[in-house]
Amino acid sequence: MKPQVAYGVEAWDDGGLGQVAGILVSYSSSTINSLRFLYFKDGAFQFSEEHGKLRDNTEMIKLDYPTESLTMVHGSYNVWHDNLAQNVSSITFVTNKATYGPFGLQVQPKPNSTGPLFFKFRLGSQADWINGFHGTVKNGRVASIGIYLQTIAPATTTHSRAPASGHVKLES
């Protein structure tokens, strides 16, 4: 998908690229500069395009795919006076095995604060998985982020008369 640009904000979309197997994060002490994702689909790994620009600190998160998967993404962002997202200031990736981050600005939510705003994407069940990310980039930095969520339908088991070998036929 070709990114759309308006007011210096460039949209990006990794929808449908597969299950997340890794994340390349570039960050400073106050912002997330860029994100690049490693996806697995149809038996192959592929990197997304880089969203933003590599600078300052860079860290590669390599998940123990397929047994490790994202369960939550949370962080903070700053907003301009015109209510447009200026940049994602921190991000943390949580899996069923570990927490990676926070990357960027180290802040905690405070009631009635005029500081950054916070976001959290948490998967609803073990049958859900992140099927891609989307967002925007402004001035070479990640301005916003969202997720695509896919629910995997469980396979149904049909118990037919088992052949002499004792096999059970599974149908989905």
N, C-alpha and C positions, 0 to 999 in steps of 0.2 A: 504494500500500500504506500503510495506517495504521500509524504508528510505535507500537511497544510500549514501555512505560515500566515499569521495575522498579528499585527502590533509587535513584531519581533519574537513572537512565541511560535515555536515549531512543534507540531504534534507528531508523536510516534506511536506505533502500534505493533506489538508482537503477538497478537491474538492467533491462536491455532498453531503455534510453532512446536507445541509438545509439552512434556513434563519438564519442570525445572530441575536441572542436574548441577548447576553451578551459577555463581554470580560474581562478576568483576565490579568492584566498587572503587571509585576514585572520590576522595573527600578531603576537606580541609577542616580546620577547627570550627568552622561556622556554616558549612554548606556541603551538599552532595554535588560533586562536579559532574560525574557521569556514572551510568550503570550499563552493563552489558551482561546478557544472560546466556547461559549454556542450556540448550534444550535437548531432549531426547524424544524422537518420533520416528516411527517406522524403522526401527532397528539402527538408527544412526544419530550421532550427536551433531549439533550445529549451533554456532554462535549467532546471536542476534547482531544487529548493527549496534554501534556504540551510541548511546543516548547521552549527549553532552560532550565534554572534552576532558581527556585525561590530564590531570595536574596534581600537584601536591602528593598526597598519600594514595597508594593503590593496594588493594587487597583482593586476592582471589579466594572465594569460598567454593570449595569443591565438595559437594554433597556425596555421601556414600550411597549413590544411586544404585539400585532401585529401593534399598531398604530405608533410606533417609529421604524425607520429603518435607516441604514447607508446611507449617501449620498456622503461622501468623506472620504478618509484616506490620510493623508500627514505627512511628516516628513523629517528627514535627515539621512545620513549615511556617514561613513568614508570609504576610499578606501586605500588599501595597494599599495606599489610601483609596484606590479605585476598586478594592475588593478582588483584585486579580492575584493569584498566587505568584509570589516573587521567586521563591525557591524552597526546595525541600532542604531543611537545615539539619535533620538527623534521620537515620533509618536503622532499624534492627530487623534481622531475619531470624525467625524461630522455627526450628524443625522438631520432629518427634525425637531427636537425639541431642540437640545442642542449641545454644543461642549464639548468634554471630552479630557483634556490635555491642553497643551503638556506635555507628560511624557518624562523624560530623559533630555538631553542637551537642554538648552534654548538658541537657536540661531536664528537669522533672516537672510534670504538670502541677500548677498551683491554682487554687480557686481564685476567681476574680483577677487573674493576671492579665496584663496587657502585652505579655511576651508572645512567643510563638504559639500557634495552634497545633493540636495534636490529631493524629489519625491512627486507626487500628483496623486491620483486615484480619479476621480470625475465621478459620475454616469451621463449618458447622458440624461436620462429622468425618469419620475416617473414609467415607465413600467420596468425599470431595477432594479435588486436587486443583492446584493453580495451573491453568492452561495458557498462561501468558500474562504479560503486563502491557499497559499502555500509559501514556502520559504526555507531558510537554517539556520542552527545553527552552530556556530564555537566557540570552547572554552566555551560552555555552555551559549552563548549569541546569540540573534537573529542577524544573519548576513545579511539576505535579506528577503523581503516580497513581495508577489504579490497577486492579487485577481482573483477569478473566477466571471465572470459577467453573469447573465442570464436575458434575456428579456422575460417578460411575455406577451404572445399574448392576446389582449383584447377579451373578449367574444363578440360574435356577437349576436344581438337580432333579432329573427325571429318573426315578427308579423303575426301570423296566426289568423284565426277566433277565437276569444276568446270564451271559453265555457261560459255557463250561469253564472258561478261564477265570471267571470271577470279576470281570470288568463291569463298571457301571458307566452308562452313557450320560454325559453332561451336555445339556443344551442351554443356550442363552437366548 
